[in-house]
Amino acid sequence: MAEPLLAVEDLKVHYPVKAGLFGRTVGTVRAVDGVSFFVERGETLALVGESGCGKTTTAMAITSLVRATGGAIRLGGQDVTGLSAEALKASRRRLQIVFQDPYSSLNPRQRVADIIRAPLDIHGVGTAAERRARVADLMQRVGLRPDQASQFPHQFSGGQRQRIGIARALAIGPELIVCDEPVSALDVSIQAQILNLLVSLQAEMGLSYLFISHDLGVVRHISDRVAVMYLGRIVEIAPRDLLFTAPGHPYTERLLGSAPPAHPRLRKGWSPEAAEPPSVAGMGTGCALAPRCPLAKERCHTEAPPLVARADGRLLACHER
């Protein structure tokens, strides 16, 4: 079996909790606590879960925007955790990110051509003429006009700004793009356009995506496999259709049940399950879902279940399933 493009092994991102006049450490927040998954070449793996579960922190660790506390991140077989600045710069030619908010992820003082060309300048790719040609090609690929190259971000809509962000991410020809909630800040009609653009670019350029989202409708449209995250841990990974038609983990069932039906007529009488918002503070040693799970037994509160392969092709972390 070929080596996956991205392999995340037992990734941990912990933050100290400080208090008092001298900032004494009084605890630890385990934002990401032993996460493992992989992304194959040419596929889209969606990482889903409630707000605060650690999805974005995972993305930031993979792109080296936050430091991992433990574990390994392998890109094309190379461990990119703890690389020197020079080696990290080289690895970033293979991995780029599209941020959530198109209004704050672009420099308002730069023209569009300069924004898209910046990665080429940083990595010293091509001559000046080749960089100009590359910018023009990328603008065309993402649906922007050549005459818009001299404009500033404030002259564009949210959807157009996200197209600029996508073009910037594509500039140096990465193999993997981390998409951190790339359509959540956009109108629903524009979301579909951006999703279709991402799918089209993937087919044209052979891209792989790690797609971070809390929107299950978006995930069902774009993903090949889905990893479900809860309080810093992966509880289930399954092919998209299997996960949506036959969820295996109790939390996955609750997550799918909390999403409103797509058709307005089916929403009559629907209401999401009431529950306390999750928190990584004060987590015990057992299953993170145990306090909220109707299937929980005594060992669920004391022993964290491992993520184990099941006969139907999914990975599941549950003592009772």
C-alpha positions as CSV (number, residue, x, y, z in Angstrom):
1,M,0.0,0.0,0.0
2,A,1.4,3.4,-1.0
3,E,2.3,5.8,1.8
4,P,-0.3,8.4,2.5
5,L,0.5,12.0,1.6
6,L,-0.2,13.2,5.2
7,A,0.0,11.0,8.3
8,V,-0.8,12.4,11.7
9,E,0.3,10.2,14.6
10,D,-0.7,10.7,18.2
11,L,-0.7,14.5,17.8
12,K,-0.9,16.5,21.0
13,V,-1.3,20.3,21.5
14,H,-1.5,21.2,25.2
15,Y,-1.6,24.6,26.7
16,P,-0.6,25.5,30.3
17,V,-3.2,27.2,32.5
18,K,-1.6,30.0,34.5
19,A,-3.0,31.9,37.5
20,G,-1.8,34.3,40.2
21,L,0.5,37.2,40.2
22,F,3.6,35.2,39.1
23,G,1.7,33.2,36.4
24,R,2.1,29.8,38.2
25,T,0.9,26.9,36.1
26,V,-2.1,25.4,37.7
27,G,-3.4,23.0,35.0
28,T,-3.3,22.0,31.4
29,V,-5.8,22.4,28.5
30,R,-5.5,19.4,26.2
31,A,-6.8,21.1,23.0
32,V,-5.6,18.2,20.9
33,D,-4.9,15.0,22.8
34,G,-3.6,12.0,20.8
35,V,-5.1,12.5,17.3
36,S,-4.2,10.1,14.5
37,F,-5.4,10.1,10.9
38,F,-4.1,10.1,7.3
39,V,-4.9,11.8,4.0
40,E,-4.4,9.9,0.8
41,R,-3.2,11.5,-2.4
42,G,-6.1,13.0,-4.3
43,E,-8.7,12.6,-1.5
44,T,-10.6,14.9,0.8
45,L,-10.7,14.0,4.4
46,A,-13.2,16.1,6.4
47,L,-12.5,16.8,10.1
48,V,-15.8,17.7,11.9
49,G,-17.0,18.4,15.4
50,E,-18.6,21.0,17.6
51,S,-16.9,24.4,18.1
52,G,-14.1,24.1,20.5
53,C,-13.3,20.4,19.9
54,G,-9.8,21.1,18.5
55,K,-10.3,21.1,14.8
56,T,-8.6,24.4,14.0
57,T,-5.9,23.7,16.5
58,T,-5.2,20.5,14.7
59,A,-5.0,22.4,11.4
60,M,-2.7,25.0,12.9
61,A,-0.4,22.3,14.2
62,I,-0.2,20.5,10.8
63,T,0.7,23.8,9.1
64,S,3.2,24.6,11.9
65,L,1.3,27.7,12.9
66,V,1.2,26.4,16.5
67,R,3.8,24.1,18.0
68,A,2.8,20.5,18.7
69,T,3.4,19.2,22.2
70,G,3.9,15.7,21.1
71,G,3.3,13.2,18.3
72,A,4.4,13.2,14.6
73,I,3.2,14.9,11.4
74,R,4.5,13.2,8.3
75,L,4.2,14.8,4.9
76,G,5.1,12.5,2.1
77,G,7.0,10.4,4.6
78,Q,9.0,13.2,6.1
79,D,8.4,14.2,9.7
80,V,7.8,17.9,9.7
81,T,7.5,18.4,13.4
82,G,10.4,20.2,14.9
83,L,12.1,21.2,11.6
84,S,14.5,24.0,11.3
85,A,13.2,27.3,9.8
86,E,14.9,26.5,6.5
87,A,13.6,23.0,6.3
88,L,10.1,24.1,7.3
89,K,10.1,26.7,4.6
90,A,10.9,24.0,2.0
91,S,8.1,21.7,3.3
92,R,5.6,24.5,3.0
93,R,5.9,24.3,-0.8
94,R,4.0,21.0,-0.4
95,L,1.4,22.2,2.1
96,Q,-0.7,25.4,2.1
97,I,-3.8,26.6,4.0
98,V,-7.0,28.5,3.1
99,F,-8.2,30.4,6.1
100,Q,-11.8,30.8,7.4
101,D,-12.2,34.5,7.3
102,P,-11.6,36.1,3.8
103,Y,-12.0,39.5,5.3
104,S,-9.0,39.2,7.7
105,S,-6.7,36.8,5.9
106,L,-5.8,39.2,3.1
107,N,-3.5,42.2,3.6
108,P,-5.8,45.3,2.9
109,R,-2.8,47.3,1.7
110,Q,-1.7,44.9,-1.0
111,R,-3.0,44.6,-4.5
112,V,-4.5,41.3,-5.5
113,A,-1.5,40.5,-7.9
114,D,0.9,41.1,-5.0
115,I,-1.1,38.9,-2.6
116,I,-1.2,35.9,-5.0
117,R,2.5,36.4,-6.0
118,A,3.8,36.6,-2.4
119,P,4.4,32.8,-2.0
120,L,6.3,32.8,-5.3
121,D,8.5,35.7,-4.1
122,I,9.1,34.1,-0.7
123,H,10.2,30.8,-2.2
124,G,12.0,32.3,-5.2
125,V,10.0,30.5,-7.8
126,G,10.5,31.6,-11.4
127,T,11.5,34.8,-13.1
128,A,9.5,38.1,-12.7
129,A,7.8,37.4,-16.1
130,E,7.0,33.8,-15.1
131,R,5.5,35.0,-11.8
132,R,3.3,37.5,-13.6
133,A,2.1,34.7,-15.9
134,R,1.5,32.4,-13.0
135,V,-0.6,35.0,-11.2
136,A,-2.7,35.6,-14.4
137,D,-3.2,31.9,-14.8
138,L,-4.3,31.4,-11.2
139,M,-6.8,34.3,-11.3
140,Q,-8.4,32.7,-14.4
141,R,-8.5,29.3,-12.7
142,V,-10.4,30.7,-9.6
143,G,-12.8,32.8,-11.6
144,L,-11.3,36.3,-11.3
145,R,-10.7,38.7,-14.2
146,P,-7.2,39.8,-15.3
147,D,-8.1,43.5,-14.9
148,Q,-8.8,42.9,-11.2
149,A,-5.2,42.2,-10.5
150,S,-4.5,45.8,-9.6
151,Q,-7.4,46.1,-7.2
152,F,-7.4,45.9,-3.4
153,P,-9.2,43.4,-1.2
154,H,-11.9,45.9,0.0
155,Q,-13.1,46.2,-3.6
156,F,-14.2,42.5,-3.6
157,S,-17.0,40.5,-2.1
158,G,-16.5,37.8,0.5
159,G,-16.7,35.1,-2.1
160,Q,-14.2,36.9,-4.4
161,R,-11.8,37.4,-1.5
162,Q,-11.9,33.7,-0.7
163,R,-11.1,33.0,-4.4
164,I,-8.0,35.2,-3.9
165,G,-7.1,33.2,-0.8
166,I,-7.4,30.0,-2.8
167,A,-5.3,31.4,-5.7
168,R,-2.6,32.4,-3.1
169,A,-2.6,28.9,-1.6
170,L,-2.2,27.3,-5.1
171,A,0.6,29.6,-6.2
172,I,3.6,27.4,-5.4
173,G,1.9,24.2,-6.5
174,P,1.2,22.4,-3.2
175,E,0.1,18.8,-3.0
176,L,-2.1,19.3,0.1
177,I,-4.3,22.2,1.1
178,V,-5.7,22.5,4.6
179,C,-9.1,24.3,4.3
180,D,-10.1,25.7,7.7
181,E,-13.8,26.4,7.5
182,P,-13.3,28.0,4.1
183,V,-17.0,28.8,3.4
184,S,-18.5,29.3,6.9
185,A,-18.2,33.1,6.6
186,L,-19.9,33.2,3.2
187,D,-23.6,33.4,2.1
188,V,-25.1,30.1,1.4
189,S,-25.4,30.8,-2.4
190,I,-21.7,31.7,-2.5
191,Q,-20.7,28.7,-0.4
192,A,-21.8,26.4,-3.2
193,Q,-19.7,28.3,-5.8
194,I,-16.6,28.0,-3.6
195,L,-17.2,24.3,-2.9
196,N,-17.6,23.6,-6.6
197,L,-14.5,25.5,-7.3
198,L,-12.5,23.4,-4.8
199,V,-13.8,20.2,-6.3
200,S,-13.0,21.4,-9.8
201,L,-9.4,22.4,-8.8
202,Q,-8.9,19.1,-7.1
203,A,-9.8,17.2,-10.3
204,E,-7.7,19.5,-12.5
205,M,-4.6,19.6,-10.3
206,G,-4.7,16.4,-8.3
207,L,-4.9,18.1,-5.0
208,S,-5.6,16.6,-1.6
209,Y,-7.7,18.4,1.0
210,L,-7.9,18.3,4.8
211,F,-11.3,20.0,5.1
212,I,-12.1,21.4,8.5
213,S,-15.8,22.2,9.1
214,H,-18.8,22.0,11.5
215,D,-21.3,22.1,8.6
216,L,-22.4,18.6,7.9
217,G,-24.2,19.5,4.7
218,V,-20.9,21.0,3.3
219,V,-19.0,17.9,4.5
220,R,-21.4,15.5,2.8
221,H,-20.9,17.4,-0.5
222,I,-17.2,17.5,-0.6
223,S,-15.6,14.7,1.4
224,D,-14.4,11.2,0.6
225,R,-13.9,10.2,4.3
226,V,-14.9,11.9,7.5
227,A,-13.1,12.1,10.9
228,V,-15.3,13.0,13.8
229,M,-13.6,14.9,16.7
230,Y,-14.8,15.4,20.2
231,L,-12.9,17.3,22.9
232,G,-9.5,16.9,21.3
233,R,-9.8,13.3,20.3
234,I,-10.9,11.4,17.2
235,V,-13.9,9.2,18.0
236,E,-14.7,7.9,14.5
237,I,-13.3,7.8,11.0
238,A,-15.4,6.4,8.1
239,P,-16.2,6.7,4.4
240,R,-18.6,9.5,3.9
241,D,-21.7,7.5,2.9
242,L,-21.2,4.9,5.6
243,L,-20.9,7.6,8.3
244,F,-24.0,9.5,7.2
245,T,-26.2,6.5,6.7
246,A,-25.0,4.3,9.6
247,P,-23.0,6.3,12.2
248,G,-21.1,4.1,14.5
249,H,-20.2,6.3,17.5
250,P,-22.8,7.6,19.9
251,Y,-21.4,11.1,19.5
252,T,-21.6,10.9,15.7
253,E,-25.2,10.0,16.1
254,R,-25.8,13.0,18.2
255,L,-23.9,15.2,15.9
256,L,-25.9,14.1,12.9
257,G,-29.1,14.5,14.9
258,S,-28.3,18.1,15.7
259,A,-28.2,19.1,12.0
260,P,-31.5,20.4,10.6
261,P,-33.0,18.5,7.7
262,A,-32.1,20.0,4.3
263,H,-35.7,20.4,3.1
264,P,-37.8,23.1,4.8
265,R,-40.8,20.9,5.0
266,L,-38.9,18.3,7.0
267,R,-37.9,20.9,9.6
268,K,-41.4,21.2,11.1
269,G,-41.3,20.0,14.6
270,W,-37.5,19.4,14.5
271,S,-35.3,20.7,17.3
272,P,-31.7,20.0,18.2
273,E,-30.9,18.0,21.2
274,A,-30.2,20.2,24.2
275,A,-26.8,19.7,25.7
276,E,-24.2,21.6,27.7
277,P,-21.4,22.9,25.4
278,P,-18.3,20.7,25.6
279,S,-15.1,21.9,27.3
280,V,-11.6,20.5,27.3
281,A,-11.0,21.9,30.8
282,G,-11.2,19.4,33.6
283,M,-11.3,16.3,31.4
284,G,-10.8,13.0,33.2
285,T,-9.0,9.9,32.0
286,G,-11.9,8.0,30.5
287,C,-14.0,8.5,27.4
288,A,-14.6,12.3,26.9
289,L,-18.2,11.6,26.0
290,A,-19.0,9.4,29.0
291,P,-20.8,12.2,31.0
292,R,-23.2,12.7,28.1
293,C,-23.4,9.2,26.7
294,P,-26.5,7.0,27.3
295,L,-24.4,3.9,26.7
296,A,-21.7,4.7,29.2
297,K,-20.6,2.0,31.6
298,E,-18.2,2.2,34.6
299,R,-15.1,1.6,32.5
300,C,-16.1,4.4,30.1
301,H,-15.5,6.9,32.9
302,T,-12.0,5.5,33.8
303,E,-10.6,4.1,30.5
304,A,-10.2,6.0,27.2
305,P,-11.2,3.7,24.3
306,P,-8.6,3.3,21.6
307,L,-9.5,4.1,17.9
308,V,-9.8,0.6,16.5
309,A,-10.5,-0.7,12.9
310,R,-13.9,-2.4,12.5
311,A,-15.0,-5.0,10.0
312,D,-17.2,-2.5,8.0
313,G,-14.2,-0.2,7.2
314,R,-14.5,2.4,9.9
315,L,-12.3,3.3,12.8
316,L,-14.2,3.6,16.1
317,A,-13.3,4.6,19.6
318,C,-16.1,3.2,21.8
319,H,-16.2,0.5,24.4
320,E,-19.9,-0.3,23.9
321,R,-20.0,-0.5,20.1
